[in-house]
Amino acid sequence: MLGDYIIADAGYGSESNYRFIADHLPEQTPLIPYGTMLKENSRKWRSDDRKVMNWEYHDKDDYYIDSQGVRFNFQKYVARKDKTGFTRQFHRYLAEAIDENQQPIPAALTKGGRTRYIDVNPEWEFFKAQQRAKLTSKTEGKIYARRKMDVESVFGHLKAYLHFTKFTVRGNIPVKRQMGFMLMAMNLGKVAKRLFALSALNQIKRTKARNLRDFRVLVLF
């Protein structure tokens, strides 16, 4: 049974995953940042005039204006499949290449002389905005922050100390068994470390007791 939240790192922040959760797991709330989320908050990203998110958007007439004042009007819908077979829906906006005096606008053309265009994926932008809002909120932001303490340290130990970076078997049952062995090995390591610490502490206590006994004998004589 799934919990209230589905939490993962940015490697799982894709449109297809967000769509799957929305369609098939409506009771669960995803807390999954997308790949460029942190970069988008940087000054460098926000000051980059090439990023469409930094352009003016006029939703009433559905057009964009870039940093050079070129207007991009909606032209058509475009569908593209990614390597997993998931279909993504884009809105294509074409630059106005001719001004009101019927003169060409140089900034509206590429170096090769073609009219510039941009493809915008509204659904992807919606999911991104949704995740930004959730992960920056006080309540859900704290829930996601716990992931780094509860999960990341375990993965770090598996990779760094046991050199376990990938499964060497296939199938659900073999994978579960292999992971079980790795977690068992990690837990045994923790037990051994604790036993070593207790042994060292007992050794210190015995040393102190022996030194105190020798000191008393020295004082008597």
PyMOL commands that place a pseudoatom at each C-alpha (Angstrom):
pseudoatom trace, name=CA, resn=MET, resi=1, chain=A, elem=C, hetatm=0, pos=[0.000, 0.000, 0.000]
pseudoatom trace, name=CA, resn=LEU, resi=2, chain=A, elem=C, hetatm=0, pos=[1.402, 3.385, -0.999]
pseudoatom trace, name=CA, resn=GLY, resi=3, chain=A, elem=C, hetatm=0, pos=[1.704, 6.270, 1.411]
pseudoatom trace, name=CA, resn=ASP, resi=4, chain=A, elem=C, hetatm=0, pos=[0.347, 9.757, 0.902]
pseudoatom trace, name=CA, resn=TYR, resi=5, chain=A, elem=C, hetatm=0, pos=[3.502, 10.971, -0.860]
pseudoatom trace, name=CA, resn=ILE, resi=6, chain=A, elem=C, hetatm=0, pos=[5.679, 9.641, -3.670]
pseudoatom trace, name=CA, resn=ILE, resi=7, chain=A, elem=C, hetatm=0, pos=[9.178, 11.014, -3.134]
pseudoatom trace, name=CA, resn=ALA, resi=8, chain=A, elem=C, hetatm=0, pos=[12.123, 10.630, -5.499]
pseudoatom trace, name=CA, resn=ASP, resi=9, chain=A, elem=C, hetatm=0, pos=[15.112, 12.574, -6.792]
pseudoatom trace, name=CA, resn=ALA, resi=10, chain=A, elem=C, hetatm=0, pos=[15.264, 14.736, -9.905]
pseudoatom trace, name=CA, resn=GLY, resi=11, chain=A, elem=C, hetatm=0, pos=[16.151, 11.764, -12.102]
pseudoatom trace, name=CA, resn=TYR, resi=12, chain=A, elem=C, hetatm=0, pos=[12.495, 10.732, -11.913]
pseudoatom trace, name=CA, resn=GLY, resi=13, chain=A, elem=C, hetatm=0, pos=[11.071, 14.215, -12.512]
pseudoatom trace, name=CA, resn=SER, resi=14, chain=A, elem=C, hetatm=0, pos=[9.748, 13.666, -16.036]
pseudoatom trace, name=CA, resn=GLU, resi=15, chain=A, elem=C, hetatm=0, pos=[6.484, 14.577, -17.695]
pseudoatom trace, name=CA, resn=SER, resi=16, chain=A, elem=C, hetatm=0, pos=[5.628, 10.913, -18.244]
pseudoatom trace, name=CA, resn=ASN, resi=17, chain=A, elem=C, hetatm=0, pos=[6.071, 10.114, -14.545]
pseudoatom trace, name=CA, resn=TYR, resi=18, chain=A, elem=C, hetatm=0, pos=[4.033, 13.112, -13.429]
pseudoatom trace, name=CA, resn=ARG, resi=19, chain=A, elem=C, hetatm=0, pos=[1.305, 12.172, -15.910]
pseudoatom trace, name=CA, resn=PHE, resi=20, chain=A, elem=C, hetatm=0, pos=[1.271, 8.525, -14.731]
pseudoatom trace, name=CA, resn=ILE, resi=21, chain=A, elem=C, hetatm=0, pos=[0.853, 9.587, -11.107]
pseudoatom trace, name=CA, resn=ALA, resi=22, chain=A, elem=C, hetatm=0, pos=[-1.901, 12.060, -12.009]
pseudoatom trace, name=CA, resn=ASP, resi=23, chain=A, elem=C, hetatm=0, pos=[-3.779, 9.459, -14.081]
pseudoatom trace, name=CA, resn=HIS, resi=24, chain=A, elem=C, hetatm=0, pos=[-3.255, 6.271, -12.069]
pseudoatom trace, name=CA, resn=LEU, resi=25, chain=A, elem=C, hetatm=0, pos=[-2.352, 7.361, -8.523]
pseudoatom trace, name=CA, resn=PRO, resi=26, chain=A, elem=C, hetatm=0, pos=[-4.639, 10.341, -7.838]
pseudoatom trace, name=CA, resn=GLU, resi=27, chain=A, elem=C, hetatm=0, pos=[-4.589, 9.723, -4.068]
pseudoatom trace, name=CA, resn=GLN, resi=28, chain=A, elem=C, hetatm=0, pos=[-0.807, 10.165, -3.895]
pseudoatom trace, name=CA, resn=THR, resi=29, chain=A, elem=C, hetatm=0, pos=[1.036, 13.477, -4.002]
pseudoatom trace, name=CA, resn=PRO, resi=30, chain=A, elem=C, hetatm=0, pos=[4.336, 13.477, -5.926]
pseudoatom trace, name=CA, resn=LEU, resi=31, chain=A, elem=C, hetatm=0, pos=[7.263, 15.355, -4.401]
pseudoatom trace, name=CA, resn=ILE, resi=32, chain=A, elem=C, hetatm=0, pos=[9.730, 14.946, -7.242]
pseudoatom trace, name=CA, resn=PRO, resi=33, chain=A, elem=C, hetatm=0, pos=[11.870, 17.863, -8.447]
pseudoatom trace, name=CA, resn=TYR, resi=34, chain=A, elem=C, hetatm=0, pos=[12.607, 18.056, -12.163]
pseudoatom trace, name=CA, resn=GLY, resi=35, chain=A, elem=C, hetatm=0, pos=[16.142, 18.208, -13.526]
pseudoatom trace, name=CA, resn=THR, resi=36, chain=A, elem=C, hetatm=0, pos=[16.537, 21.970, -13.962]
pseudoatom trace, name=CA, resn=MET, resi=37, chain=A, elem=C, hetatm=0, pos=[14.584, 23.077, -10.903]
pseudoatom trace, name=CA, resn=LEU, resi=38, chain=A, elem=C, hetatm=0, pos=[17.577, 24.279, -8.888]
pseudoatom trace, name=CA, resn=LYS, resi=39, chain=A, elem=C, hetatm=0, pos=[19.181, 25.933, -11.903]
pseudoatom trace, name=CA, resn=GLU, resi=40, chain=A, elem=C, hetatm=0, pos=[16.013, 27.873, -12.633]
pseudoatom trace, name=CA, resn=ASN, resi=41, chain=A, elem=C, hetatm=0, pos=[16.334, 29.614, -9.276]
pseudoatom trace, name=CA, resn=SER, resi=42, chain=A, elem=C, hetatm=0, pos=[19.840, 30.852, -10.040]
pseudoatom trace, name=CA, resn=ARG, resi=43, chain=A, elem=C, hetatm=0, pos=[20.571, 34.423, -11.091]
pseudoatom trace, name=CA, resn=LYS, resi=44, chain=A, elem=C, hetatm=0, pos=[22.362, 33.190, -14.201]
pseudoatom trace, name=CA, resn=TRP, resi=45, chain=A, elem=C, hetatm=0, pos=[19.295, 31.289, -15.414]
pseudoatom trace, name=CA, resn=ARG, resi=46, chain=A, elem=C, hetatm=0, pos=[16.853, 34.098, -14.637]
pseudoatom trace, name=CA, resn=SER, resi=47, chain=A, elem=C, hetatm=0, pos=[18.990, 36.619, -16.483]
pseudoatom trace, name=CA, resn=ASP, resi=48, chain=A, elem=C, hetatm=0, pos=[19.419, 34.422, -19.566]
pseudoatom trace, name=CA, resn=ASP, resi=49, chain=A, elem=C, hetatm=0, pos=[17.402, 36.067, -22.366]
pseudoatom trace, name=CA, resn=ARG, resi=50, chain=A, elem=C, hetatm=0, pos=[17.462, 32.839, -24.376]
pseudoatom trace, name=CA, resn=LYS, resi=51, chain=A, elem=C, hetatm=0, pos=[15.176, 31.110, -21.853]
pseudoatom trace, name=CA, resn=VAL, resi=52, chain=A, elem=C, hetatm=0, pos=[11.519, 31.321, -22.850]
pseudoatom trace, name=CA, resn=MET, resi=53, chain=A, elem=C, hetatm=0, pos=[10.490, 31.431, -19.195]
pseudoatom trace, name=CA, resn=ASN, resi=54, chain=A, elem=C, hetatm=0, pos=[12.150, 34.869, -19.014]
pseudoatom trace, name=CA, resn=TRP, resi=55, chain=A, elem=C, hetatm=0, pos=[10.135, 36.244, -21.943]
pseudoatom trace, name=CA, resn=GLU, resi=56, chain=A, elem=C, hetatm=0, pos=[6.887, 38.195, -21.730]
pseudoatom trace, name=CA, resn=TYR, resi=57, chain=A, elem=C, hetatm=0, pos=[3.810, 36.050, -22.221]
pseudoatom trace, name=CA, resn=HIS, resi=58, chain=A, elem=C, hetatm=0, pos=[0.367, 37.442, -23.061]
pseudoatom trace, name=CA, resn=ASP, resi=59, chain=A, elem=C, hetatm=0, pos=[-2.145, 34.705, -22.475]
pseudoatom trace, name=CA, resn=LYS, resi=60, chain=A, elem=C, hetatm=0, pos=[-5.174, 36.641, -23.781]
pseudoatom trace, name=CA, resn=ASP, resi=61, chain=A, elem=C, hetatm=0, pos=[-3.840, 36.584, -27.344]
pseudoatom trace, name=CA, resn=ASP, resi=62, chain=A, elem=C, hetatm=0, pos=[-1.402, 33.707, -26.723]
pseudoatom trace, name=CA, resn=TYR, resi=63, chain=A, elem=C, hetatm=0, pos=[1.922, 35.147, -27.816]
pseudoatom trace, name=CA, resn=TYR, resi=64, chain=A, elem=C, hetatm=0, pos=[5.444, 35.686, -26.480]
pseudoatom trace, name=CA, resn=ILE, resi=65, chain=A, elem=C, hetatm=0, pos=[7.819, 38.641, -26.792]
pseudoatom trace, name=CA, resn=ASP, resi=66, chain=A, elem=C, hetatm=0, pos=[11.544, 37.952, -26.444]
pseudoatom trace, name=CA, resn=SER, resi=67, chain=A, elem=C, hetatm=0, pos=[14.240, 40.258, -25.063]
pseudoatom trace, name=CA, resn=GLN, resi=68, chain=A, elem=C, hetatm=0, pos=[14.773, 41.810, -28.514]
pseudoatom trace, name=CA, resn=GLY, resi=69, chain=A, elem=C, hetatm=0, pos=[11.114, 42.734, -28.841]
pseudoatom trace, name=CA, resn=VAL, resi=70, chain=A, elem=C, hetatm=0, pos=[10.331, 40.030, -31.388]
pseudoatom trace, name=CA, resn=ARG, resi=71, chain=A, elem=C, hetatm=0, pos=[6.787, 38.714, -31.133]
pseudoatom trace, name=CA, resn=PHE, resi=72, chain=A, elem=C, hetatm=0, pos=[6.126, 34.958, -31.389]
pseudoatom trace, name=CA, resn=ASN, resi=73, chain=A, elem=C, hetatm=0, pos=[2.557, 34.041, -32.328]
pseudoatom trace, name=CA, resn=PHE, resi=74, chain=A, elem=C, hetatm=0, pos=[0.917, 30.647, -31.943]
pseudoatom trace, name=CA, resn=GLN, resi=75, chain=A, elem=C, hetatm=0, pos=[1.205, 28.703, -35.190]
pseudoatom trace, name=CA, resn=LYS, resi=76, chain=A, elem=C, hetatm=0, pos=[0.234, 25.065, -34.636]
pseudoatom trace, name=CA, resn=TYR, resi=77, chain=A, elem=C, hetatm=0, pos=[0.239, 21.999, -32.378]
pseudoatom trace, name=CA, resn=VAL, resi=78, chain=A, elem=C, hetatm=0, pos=[3.195, 19.611, -32.585]
pseudoatom trace, name=CA, resn=ALA, resi=79, chain=A, elem=C, hetatm=0, pos=[3.401, 16.092, -31.147]
pseudoatom trace, name=CA, resn=ARG, resi=80, chain=A, elem=C, hetatm=0, pos=[6.706, 14.333, -30.526]
pseudoatom trace, name=CA, resn=LYS, resi=81, chain=A, elem=C, hetatm=0, pos=[7.511, 10.929, -29.059]
pseudoatom trace, name=CA, resn=ASP, resi=82, chain=A, elem=C, hetatm=0, pos=[10.473, 10.538, -26.755]
pseudoatom trace, name=CA, resn=LYS, resi=83, chain=A, elem=C, hetatm=0, pos=[12.730, 7.474, -26.627]
pseudoatom trace, name=CA, resn=THR, resi=84, chain=A, elem=C, hetatm=0, pos=[10.362, 5.693, -24.215]
pseudoatom trace, name=CA, resn=GLY, resi=85, chain=A, elem=C, hetatm=0, pos=[7.429, 6.091, -26.590]
pseudoatom trace, name=CA, resn=PHE, resi=86, chain=A, elem=C, hetatm=0, pos=[5.707, 8.768, -24.516]
pseudoatom trace, name=CA, resn=THR, resi=87, chain=A, elem=C, hetatm=0, pos=[3.992, 11.413, -26.657]
pseudoatom trace, name=CA, resn=ARG, resi=88, chain=A, elem=C, hetatm=0, pos=[4.553, 15.034, -25.702]
pseudoatom trace, name=CA, resn=GLN, resi=89, chain=A, elem=C, hetatm=0, pos=[2.294, 17.818, -26.950]
pseudoatom trace, name=CA, resn=PHE, resi=90, chain=A, elem=C, hetatm=0, pos=[3.833, 21.171, -27.913]
pseudoatom trace, name=CA, resn=HIS, resi=91, chain=A, elem=C, hetatm=0, pos=[2.523, 24.546, -28.994]
pseudoatom trace, name=CA, resn=ARG, resi=92, chain=A, elem=C, hetatm=0, pos=[4.662, 26.069, -31.721]
pseudoatom trace, name=CA, resn=TYR, resi=93, chain=A, elem=C, hetatm=0, pos=[5.101, 29.835, -31.849]
pseudoatom trace, name=CA, resn=LEU, resi=94, chain=A, elem=C, hetatm=0, pos=[6.476, 31.495, -34.952]
pseudoatom trace, name=CA, resn=ALA, resi=95, chain=A, elem=C, hetatm=0, pos=[8.292, 34.832, -34.921]
pseudoatom trace, name=CA, resn=GLU, resi=96, chain=A, elem=C, hetatm=0, pos=[6.849, 37.800, -36.786]
pseudoatom trace, name=CA, resn=ALA, resi=97, chain=A, elem=C, hetatm=0, pos=[9.453, 38.254, -39.526]
pseudoatom trace, name=CA, resn=ILE, resi=98, chain=A, elem=C, hetatm=0, pos=[7.846, 41.310, -41.178]
pseudoatom trace, name=CA, resn=ASP, resi=99, chain=A, elem=C, hetatm=0, pos=[7.088, 44.605, -39.428]
pseudoatom trace, name=CA, resn=GLU, resi=100, chain=A, elem=C, hetatm=0, pos=[4.082, 46.881, -40.031]
pseudoatom trace, name=CA, resn=ASN, resi=101, chain=A, elem=C, hetatm=0, pos=[5.948, 48.545, -42.892]
pseudoatom trace, name=CA, resn=GLN, resi=102, chain=A, elem=C, hetatm=0, pos=[6.450, 45.188, -44.569]
pseudoatom trace, name=CA, resn=GLN, resi=103, chain=A, elem=C, hetatm=0, pos=[10.146, 45.304, -43.797]
pseudoatom trace, name=CA, resn=PRO, resi=104, chain=A, elem=C, hetatm=0, pos=[12.055, 42.204, -42.600]
pseudoatom trace, name=CA, resn=ILE, resi=105, chain=A, elem=C, hetatm=0, pos=[12.920, 42.033, -38.894]
pseudoatom trace, name=CA, resn=PRO, resi=106, chain=A, elem=C, hetatm=0, pos=[16.533, 40.785, -38.629]
pseudoatom trace, name=CA, resn=ALA, resi=107, chain=A, elem=C, hetatm=0, pos=[16.126, 39.621, -35.012]
pseudoatom trace, name=CA, resn=ALA, resi=108, chain=A, elem=C, hetatm=0, pos=[13.277, 37.330, -36.103]
pseudoatom trace, name=CA, resn=LEU, resi=109, chain=A, elem=C, hetatm=0, pos=[15.583, 35.323, -38.356]
pseudoatom trace, name=CA, resn=THR, resi=110, chain=A, elem=C, hetatm=0, pos=[18.230, 32.713, -37.653]
pseudoatom trace, name=CA, resn=LYS, resi=111, chain=A, elem=C, hetatm=0, pos=[21.780, 33.067, -38.958]
pseudoatom trace, name=CA, resn=GLY, resi=112, chain=A, elem=C, hetatm=0, pos=[20.722, 30.914, -41.896]
pseudoatom trace, name=CA, resn=GLY, resi=113, chain=A, elem=C, hetatm=0, pos=[17.873, 33.282, -42.754]
pseudoatom trace, name=CA, resn=ARG, resi=114, chain=A, elem=C, hetatm=0, pos=[15.020, 31.116, -41.509]
pseudoatom trace, name=CA, resn=THR, resi=115, chain=A, elem=C, hetatm=0, pos=[12.190, 32.421, -39.344]
pseudoatom trace, name=CA, resn=ARG, resi=116, chain=A, elem=C, hetatm=0, pos=[12.733, 31.608, -35.677]
pseudoatom trace, name=CA, resn=TYR, resi=117, chain=A, elem=C, hetatm=0, pos=[10.233, 29.539, -33.720]
pseudoatom trace, name=CA, resn=ILE, resi=118, chain=A, elem=C, hetatm=0, pos=[9.858, 28.059, -30.246]
pseudoatom trace, name=CA, resn=ASP, resi=119, chain=A, elem=C, hetatm=0, pos=[8.046, 24.959, -29.004]
pseudoatom trace, name=CA, resn=VAL, resi=120, chain=A, elem=C, hetatm=0, pos=[6.356, 25.198, -25.608]
pseudoatom trace, name=CA, resn=ASN, resi=121, chain=A, elem=C, hetatm=0, pos=[4.878, 22.224, -23.742]
pseudoatom trace, name=CA, resn=PRO, resi=122, chain=A, elem=C, hetatm=0, pos=[1.999, 23.559, -21.585]
pseudoatom trace, name=CA, resn=GLU, resi=123, chain=A, elem=C, hetatm=0, pos=[1.477, 20.301, -19.698]
pseudoatom trace, name=CA, resn=TRP, resi=124, chain=A, elem=C, hetatm=0, pos=[5.167, 20.072, -18.805]
pseudoatom trace, name=CA, resn=GLU, resi=125, chain=A, elem=C, hetatm=0, pos=[5.135, 23.689, -17.647]
pseudoatom trace, name=CA, resn=PHE, resi=126, chain=A, elem=C, hetatm=0, pos=[2.054, 22.936, -15.526]
pseudoatom trace, name=CA, resn=PHE, resi=127, chain=A, elem=C, hetatm=0, pos=[3.730, 19.977, -13.800]
pseudoatom trace, name=CA, resn=LYS, resi=128, chain=A, elem=C, hetatm=0, pos=[6.904, 22.013, -13.229]
pseudoatom trace, name=CA, resn=ALA, resi=129, chain=A, elem=C, hetatm=0, pos=[4.955, 24.858, -11.622]
pseudoatom trace, name=CA, resn=GLN, resi=130, chain=A, elem=C, hetatm=0, pos=[3.079, 22.338, -9.481]
pseudoatom trace, name=CA, resn=GLN, resi=131, chain=A, elem=C, hetatm=0, pos=[6.304, 20.797, -8.176]
pseudoatom trace, name=CA, resn=ARG, resi=132, chain=A, elem=C, hetatm=0, pos=[7.911, 24.190, -7.541]
pseudoatom trace, name=CA, resn=ALA, resi=133, chain=A, elem=C, hetatm=0, pos=[4.925, 25.188, -5.415]
pseudoatom trace, name=CA, resn=LYS, resi=134, chain=A, elem=C, hetatm=0, pos=[4.887, 21.950, -3.440]
pseudoatom trace, name=CA, resn=LEU, resi=135, chain=A, elem=C, hetatm=0, pos=[8.629, 21.660, -2.834]
pseudoatom trace, name=CA, resn=THR, resi=136, chain=A, elem=C, hetatm=0, pos=[8.957, 25.277, -1.698]
pseudoatom trace, name=CA, resn=SER, resi=137, chain=A, elem=C, hetatm=0, pos=[5.995, 25.105, 0.686]
pseudoatom trace, name=CA, resn=LYS, resi=138, chain=A, elem=C, hetatm=0, pos=[6.736, 24.802, 4.399]
pseudoatom trace, name=CA, resn=THR, resi=139, chain=A, elem=C, hetatm=0, pos=[4.889, 21.535, 4.958]
pseudoatom trace, name=CA, resn=GLU, resi=140, chain=A, elem=C, hetatm=0, pos=[5.710, 19.506, 1.844]
pseudoatom trace, name=CA, resn=GLY, resi=141, chain=A, elem=C, hetatm=0, pos=[9.167, 21.059, 1.540]
pseudoatom trace, name=CA, resn=LYS, resi=142, chain=A, elem=C, hetatm=0, pos=[10.052, 19.660, 4.972]
pseudoatom trace, name=CA, resn=ILE, resi=143, chain=A, elem=C, hetatm=0, pos=[8.663, 16.262, 4.020]
pseudoatom trace, name=CA, resn=TYR, resi=144, chain=A, elem=C, hetatm=0, pos=[10.909, 16.141, 0.948]
pseudoatom trace, name=CA, resn=ALA, resi=145, chain=A, elem=C, hetatm=0, pos=[13.921, 17.330, 2.983]
pseudoatom trace, name=CA, resn=ARG, resi=146, chain=A, elem=C, hetatm=0, pos=[13.606, 14.216, 5.170]
pseudoatom trace, name=CA, resn=ARG, resi=147, chain=A, elem=C, hetatm=0, pos=[14.405, 12.086, 2.123]
pseudoatom trace, name=CA, resn=LYS, resi=148, chain=A, elem=C, hetatm=0, pos=[18.046, 13.198, 2.191]
pseudoatom trace, name=CA, resn=MET, resi=149, chain=A, elem=C, hetatm=0, pos=[18.375, 12.107, 5.821]
pseudoatom trace, name=CA, resn=ASP, resi=150, chain=A, elem=C, hetatm=0, pos=[16.353, 8.895, 5.656]
pseudoatom trace, name=CA, resn=VAL, resi=151, chain=A, elem=C, hetatm=0, pos=[17.329, 7.543, 2.243]
pseudoatom trace, name=CA, resn=GLU, resi=152, chain=A, elem=C, hetatm=0, pos=[20.399, 9.216, 0.767]
pseudoatom trace, name=CA, resn=SER, resi=153, chain=A, elem=C, hetatm=0, pos=[22.745, 8.092, 3.551]
pseudoatom trace, name=CA, resn=VAL, resi=154, chain=A, elem=C, hetatm=0, pos=[21.779, 4.452, 2.932]
pseudoatom trace, name=CA, resn=PHE, resi=155, chain=A, elem=C, hetatm=0, pos=[22.450, 4.746, -0.803]
pseudoatom trace, name=CA, resn=GLY, resi=156, chain=A, elem=C, hetatm=0, pos=[25.719, 6.523, -0.044]
pseudoatom trace, name=CA, resn=HIS, resi=157, chain=A, elem=C, hetatm=0, pos=[26.920, 3.695, 2.224]
pseudoatom trace, name=CA, resn=LEU, resi=158, chain=A, elem=C, hetatm=0, pos=[25.953, 1.038, -0.302]
pseudoatom trace, name=CA, resn=LYS, resi=159, chain=A, elem=C, hetatm=0, pos=[27.927, 2.777, -3.049]
pseudoatom trace, name=CA, resn=ALA, resi=160, chain=A, elem=C, hetatm=0, pos=[30.928, 4.040, -1.072]
pseudoatom trace, name=CA, resn=TYR, resi=161, chain=A, elem=C, hetatm=0, pos=[31.615, 1.211, 1.375]
pseudoatom trace, name=CA, resn=LEU, resi=162, chain=A, elem=C, hetatm=0, pos=[30.143, -1.873, -0.300]
pseudoatom trace, name=CA, resn=HIS, resi=163, chain=A, elem=C, hetatm=0, pos=[30.806, -0.669, -3.881]
pseudoatom trace, name=CA, resn=PHE, resi=164, chain=A, elem=C, hetatm=0, pos=[27.267, -1.696, -4.812]
pseudoatom trace, name=CA, resn=THR, resi=165, chain=A, elem=C, hetatm=0, pos=[26.318, 0.506, -7.767]
pseudoatom trace, name=CA, resn=LYS, resi=166, chain=A, elem=C, hetatm=0, pos=[24.061, -1.770, -9.804]
pseudoatom trace, name=CA, resn=PHE, resi=167, chain=A, elem=C, hetatm=0, pos=[22.137, -5.028, -9.623]
pseudoatom trace, name=CA, resn=THR, resi=168, chain=A, elem=C, hetatm=0, pos=[23.726, -8.052, -11.229]
pseudoatom trace, name=CA, resn=VAL, resi=169, chain=A, elem=C, hetatm=0, pos=[20.499, -10.080, -11.472]
pseudoatom trace, name=CA, resn=ARG, resi=170, chain=A, elem=C, hetatm=0, pos=[17.160, -9.673, -13.215]
pseudoatom trace, name=CA, resn=GLY, resi=171, chain=A, elem=C, hetatm=0, pos=[13.580, -10.141, -12.075]
pseudoatom trace, name=CA, resn=ASN, resi=172, chain=A, elem=C, hetatm=0, pos=[11.703, -8.861, -9.019]
pseudoatom trace, name=CA, resn=ILE, resi=173, chain=A, elem=C, hetatm=0, pos=[12.487, -11.763, -6.701]
pseudoatom trace, name=CA, resn=PRO, resi=174, chain=A, elem=C, hetatm=0, pos=[16.255, -11.996, -7.487]
pseudoatom trace, name=CA, resn=VAL, resi=175, chain=A, elem=C, hetatm=0, pos=[16.593, -8.207, -7.176]
pseudoatom trace, name=CA, resn=LYS, resi=176, chain=A, elem=C, hetatm=0, pos=[14.809, -8.217, -3.796]
pseudoatom trace, name=CA, resn=ARG, resi=177, chain=A, elem=C, hetatm=0, pos=[17.073, -11.020, -2.589]
pseudoatom trace, name=CA, resn=GLN, resi=178, chain=A, elem=C, hetatm=0, pos=[20.234, -9.249, -3.727]
pseudoatom trace, name=CA, resn=MET, resi=179, chain=A, elem=C, hetatm=0, pos=[19.141, -6.028, -2.077]
pseudoatom trace, name=CA, resn=GLY, resi=180, chain=A, elem=C, hetatm=0, pos=[18.335, -8.028, 1.054]
pseudoatom trace, name=CA, resn=PHE, resi=181, chain=A, elem=C, hetatm=0, pos=[21.874, -9.420, 1.148]
pseudoatom trace, name=CA, resn=MET, resi=182, chain=A, elem=C, hetatm=0, pos=[23.361, -5.943, 0.687]
pseudoatom trace, name=CA, resn=LEU, resi=183, chain=A, elem=C, hetatm=0, pos=[21.235, -4.447, 3.455]
pseudoatom trace, name=CA, resn=MET, resi=184, chain=A, elem=C, hetatm=0, pos=[22.079, -7.408, 5.683]
pseudoatom trace, name=CA, resn=ALA, resi=185, chain=A, elem=C, hetatm=0, pos=[25.784, -6.829, 5.059]
pseudoatom trace, name=CA, resn=MET, resi=186, chain=A, elem=C, hetatm=0, pos=[25.380, -3.145, 5.878]
pseudoatom trace, name=CA, resn=ASN, resi=187, chain=A, elem=C, hetatm=0, pos=[23.518, -3.949, 9.112]
pseudoatom trace, name=CA, resn=LEU, resi=188, chain=A, elem=C, hetatm=0, pos=[26.191, -6.475, 10.120]
pseudoatom trace, name=CA, resn=GLY, resi=189, chain=A, elem=C, hetatm=0, pos=[28.759, -3.757, 9.534]
pseudoatom trace, name=CA, resn=LYS, resi=190, chain=A, elem=C, hetatm=0, pos=[26.850, -1.489, 11.907]
pseudoatom trace, name=CA, resn=VAL, resi=191, chain=A, elem=C, hetatm=0, pos=[26.708, -4.241, 14.538]
pseudoatom trace, name=CA, resn=ALA, resi=192, chain=A, elem=C, hetatm=0, pos=[30.455, -4.888, 14.168]
pseudoatom trace, name=CA, resn=LYS, resi=193, chain=A, elem=C, hetatm=0, pos=[31.189, -1.173, 14.510]
pseudoatom trace, name=CA, resn=ARG, resi=194, chain=A, elem=C, hetatm=0, pos=[29.081, -0.958, 17.650]
pseudoatom trace, name=CA, resn=LEU, resi=195, chain=A, elem=C, hetatm=0, pos=[30.739, -4.030, 19.167]
pseudoatom trace, name=CA, resn=PHE, resi=196, chain=A, elem=C, hetatm=0, pos=[34.151, -2.539, 18.377]
pseudoatom trace, name=CA, resn=ALA, resi=197, chain=A, elem=C, hetatm=0, pos=[33.150, 0.716, 20.070]
pseudoatom trace, name=CA, resn=LEU, resi=198, chain=A, elem=C, hetatm=0, pos=[31.949, -1.156, 23.160]
pseudoatom trace, name=CA, resn=SER, resi=199, chain=A, elem=C, hetatm=0, pos=[35.154, -3.197, 23.246]
pseudoatom trace, name=CA, resn=ALA, resi=200, chain=A, elem=C, hetatm=0, pos=[37.247, -0.046, 22.998]
pseudoatom trace, name=CA, resn=LEU, resi=201, chain=A, elem=C, hetatm=0, pos=[35.227, 1.588, 25.782]
pseudoatom trace, name=CA, resn=ASN, resi=202, chain=A, elem=C, hetatm=0, pos=[35.679, -1.458, 28.041]
pseudoatom trace, name=CA, resn=GLN, resi=203, chain=A, elem=C, hetatm=0, pos=[39.405, -1.425, 27.298]
pseudoatom trace, name=CA, resn=ILE, resi=204, chain=A, elem=C, hetatm=0, pos=[39.600, 2.228, 28.341]
pseudoatom trace, name=CA, resn=LYS, resi=205, chain=A, elem=C, hetatm=0, pos=[37.714, 1.461, 31.568]
pseudoatom trace, name=CA, resn=ARG, resi=206, chain=A, elem=C, hetatm=0, pos=[40.048, -1.463, 32.337]
pseudoatom trace, name=CA, resn=THR, resi=207, chain=A, elem=C, hetatm=0, pos=[43.088, 0.699, 31.662]
pseudoatom trace, name=CA, resn=LYS, resi=208, chain=A, elem=C, hetatm=0, pos=[41.822, 3.429, 33.967]
pseudoatom trace, name=CA, resn=ALA, resi=209, chain=A, elem=C, hetatm=0, pos=[41.045, 0.891, 36.688]
pseudoatom trace, name=CA, resn=ARG, resi=210, chain=A, elem=C, hetatm=0, pos=[44.531, -0.663, 36.377]
pseudoatom trace, name=CA, resn=ASN, resi=211, chain=A, elem=C, hetatm=0, pos=[46.223, 2.757, 36.479]
pseudoatom trace, name=CA, resn=LEU, resi=212, chain=A, elem=C, hetatm=0, pos=[44.217, 3.702, 39.560]
pseudoatom trace, name=CA, resn=ARG, resi=213, chain=A, elem=C, hetatm=0, pos=[45.171, 0.414, 41.273]
pseudoatom trace, name=CA, resn=ASP, resi=214, chain=A, elem=C, hetatm=0, pos=[48.859, 0.937, 40.451]
pseudoatom trace, name=CA, resn=PHE, resi=215, chain=A, elem=C, hetatm=0, pos=[48.674, 4.501, 41.789]
pseudoatom trace, name=CA, resn=ARG, resi=216, chain=A, elem=C, hetatm=0, pos=[47.204, 3.301, 45.101]
pseudoatom trace, name=CA, resn=VAL, resi=217, chain=A, elem=C, hetatm=0, pos=[49.932, 0.690, 45.459]
pseudoatom trace, name=CA, resn=LEU, resi=218, chain=A, elem=C, hetatm=0, pos=[52.593, 3.342, 44.775]
pseudoatom trace, name=CA, resn=VAL, resi=219, chain=A, elem=C, hetatm=0, pos=[51.114, 5.651, 47.430]
pseudoatom trace, name=CA, resn=LEU, resi=220, chain=A, elem=C, hetatm=0, pos=[51.088, 2.862, 50.034]
pseudoatom trace, name=CA, resn=PHE, resi=221, chain=A, elem=C, hetatm=0, pos=[54.769, 2.170, 49.546]
for i in range(1, 221): cmd.bond("trace and resi %d" % i, "trace and resi %d" % (i + 1))
show_as sticks, trace
zoom trace
